[in-house]
Amino acid sequence: MFDETHPLVQFKLDILRRAFPAQDAIVFGDIYGVEGAYTAKCIEYGCSRALLIDSHETAPWLRRRLDQPAIDFYKGDFADPFFMASVRETYEIGVAYDVLLHQAPLELPGR
């Protein structure tokens, strides 16, 4: 849940604020539990555009996206290198909070 009074959320927002000013941002995995809130914060902090990449969509996220035309969305798995190779734009800021949950388990050699 995105509660701006929660210490962890405040910590993440503080890190994000330090990256500004910036014109644009790409955000990975910002749907689960927060409905694209960090992507919206990028616009609030001054980006003229922000792209969210996630493999999920929710009704609250779709409403937020429609309300903020400066936000774009690519539905796909950012752990897939072929999908990520299709993202050709460049961005001043890259945001990747809690994305390790989406990564495949690490396999150690010889096990």
C-alpha positions in Angstrom: 0.0 0.0 0.0 1.2 3.5 -0.8 1.0 5.5 2.5 3.1 8.6 2.3 3.3 8.6 6.1 5.0 5.2 6.2 8.7 5.4 6.9 9.6 3.0 4.1 7.6 5.0 1.6 9.1 8.3 2.9 12.5 6.8 2.4 11.8 5.8 -1.2 10.3 9.2 -2.0 13.3 10.9 -0.5 15.6 8.9 -2.8 13.4 9.7 -5.8 13.2 13.5 -5.0 17.0 13.6 -4.9 17.1 12.6 -8.6 15.3 15.7 -9.7 15.2 17.9 -11.7 14.7 15.5 -14.6 12.7 15.5 -17.8 11.7 11.9 -18.0 11.7 8.6 -16.1 11.3 4.9 -16.6 9.8 3.0 -13.7 9.9 -0.8 -13.3 7.3 -2.8 -11.4 5.1 -0.1 -9.8 1.7 -1.7 -10.0 1.5 -4.3 -7.1 0.2 -2.6 -4.0 0.8 1.0 -5.2 -1.0 1.3 -8.5 1.7 3.3 -10.2 2.2 5.8 -7.4 5.9 6.2 -7.8 5.4 6.8 -11.6 2.9 9.5 -10.8 5.3 11.0 -8.3 7.9 11.4 -11.2 5.3 13.6 -13.0 4.5 15.5 -9.8 8.2 16.1 -9.2 8.7 17.6 -12.7 9.1 15.0 -15.4 7.3 15.8 -18.6 6.9 12.1 -19.3 7.2 8.8 -17.4 7.0 5.2 -18.6 5.9 2.4 -16.4 6.9 -1.2 -17.3 5.1 -4.0 -15.5 3.4 -7.3 -16.4 0.2 -6.5 -14.5 -2.6 -4.0 -14.9 -5.2 -3.0 -12.4 -8.4 -0.9 -12.7 -7.0 1.8 -10.4 -3.8 2.0 -12.4 -5.7 2.4 -15.7 -7.7 5.2 -14.2 -4.5 6.9 -13.0 -3.0 6.5 -16.4 -6.0 8.1 -18.1 -6.0 11.0 -15.7 -2.3 11.7 -16.4 -1.5 11.8 -20.1 2.2 12.3 -19.4 2.4 8.7 -18.1 2.8 5.8 -20.6 2.7 2.1 -19.9 4.4 -0.9 -21.6 2.9 -4.2 -20.4 5.6 -6.8 -20.3 8.1 -8.6 -18.1 11.2 -6.4 -17.4 13.1 -9.6 -16.5 12.8 -10.6 -20.1 15.9 -9.3 -22.0 14.1 -9.6 -25.4 11.2 -7.5 -24.2 13.6 -4.9 -22.7 15.6 -4.8 -25.9 12.4 -3.5 -27.5 12.4 -0.4 -25.3 14.3 2.0 -27.5 13.8 5.3 -25.7 16.2 6.8 -23.2 15.4 8.3 -19.9 17.2 10.5 -17.4 15.9 8.5 -14.3 15.4 4.8 -13.9 13.4 3.7 -10.9 13.4 0.0 -9.8 11.9 -0.5 -6.4 11.2 -4.0 -5.2 11.9 -5.6 -8.5 14.0 -8.5 -7.1 10.7 -10.2 -6.3 10.2 -10.6 -10.1 13.6 -12.2 -10.8 14.1 -15.9 -11.4 15.7 -17.7 -8.4 19.5 -17.6 -8.4 21.0 -21.0 -9.3 24.5 -21.6 -7.9 26.9 -23.7 -10.1 27.5 -27.2 -9.0 24.3 -27.5 -7.0 
